[in-house]
Amino acid sequence: MSTENNNTQPQQNLAFPGHIEELPGGGIVLSKLDDVINWARSNSLWPLTFATSCCGIEYMSVAGAKYDFSRFGFEVARASPRQADVIIIAGTIVNKMAPVLKRLYDQMGDPKYVIAMGACAISGGPFFYNTYSVVKGADHVIPVDVYVAGCPPRPEALMHALITLQQKIKSGLTREQIRASND
Amino acid sequence: MGLTNEHIKQRLTEKFGDQLINFEEPYGMLTFEAPRELNLKVLNFLYDDEELKFRFMTDLCAVHYPDNKGKELAVVYHLHNLVDNCRIRFKVFAPVEQPDVYTATGLFSAANWMERETYDFYGVNFVGHPNLKRILNVEEMDYFPLRKEFPLEDQSRVDKDDEMFGRG
C-alpha cells in the first residue's frame, strides 16, 4: 500500500466539499448545494437485494461482517426497489430475466445508480455468452455506471467499485446526474 | 432389499409380455424401453402393483437422437420405490415430426413442471397436459433449443474471441 495514494486521492474525496471562511470568533463553511447533496447521497447508497448467480455470494460476503459495506454508507440492502438507490447486477442476466431487471430499475426512485458486477453482467460471461438464453451484457437492458471485472470479482473488487461509484457521484458524473443536468 | 431387478423384470414381463424391450442394467439400475402408447399403463402398473410400489417420480426428461429415424425423441422416466429404496428407468420414443406422448400429470403432480420443461427444450407434446407452455425460456421463443440441430454455441458471434477464453 503506497502512502502517496493514501494522501492524495481518497482524502480529496472523503473531505466535505467546500472550505471554511475564517472569521473573527469562528468561521463559515462555504459550499455549493449541489456538492453537498452529492456528498450526502454518495454516503448513503442503499443497494437493492438482487443477485442472479454466483456473484451474489461475493455480494453477500461484502454485505456481511467481514467486509461490511455499511462502513461506507451502503447501509442496508433493501428488498424493495422503491427504497433502493443502487442496483448491483450480480450475475447472469438471461432473456427471461431482462424484462424483470428493466422493471426493477424503472421502479427505483431517482437518483439511481447501476453497478455491473462480474463477467456475466458485463458481457454475458466467460461460459454462457454464446448461448440462446443469455443477454450479452446487462447494459443492453439498463445503463451501467460502474463495471467490476472478475468471475466472480473478489469482495475487495466490489468494494472498490462501490467506492468508485461514490467518487463518481461526488464529481457529478454518473449517467443519472448527467441526464438530470441536461434536462 | 426385498426388490430385485430380476423380480421387477419378471413382474413387468408377466403383465406386458414382449412389448417391453431392451432391458439393461447400467450401473445396476433397471432400464427398459416401452412403446409410447403404453407409457401411462406402465407407470400405472409400477405405481399400483403391491410389490413394485414405484410411487415417486424422480425425474422426467427427454433426449434427442437425430440419427434414430422415426424415434428421434426419447422421453425418460425415473421412478423411485421409497419403501424398498429401489430405482427404475424407462424410455419411450416418439418421432420428431409428431412427438405426442401422453402426460403423466394425472398420476404424478411432479410431472407437471417437468413435462413443461421437457416441452420447452425438446418440444415433446404431452397430450392432456393441463398447462403445456414454456417454463424456463421466454415465451416468445419459437424453437426448441436443446434439439441437436442447434449448435452448442451461437456460431455467428464475431466480437468474442475464443482464444481469450482458453479454447482457441
Interface residues (C-beta under 8 A of the other chain):
Chain A: N95 K96 S123 P126 Y129 N130 T131 Y132 S133
Chain B: L136 N137 V138 M141 P145 F150 E153 D154 R157 K160 F165
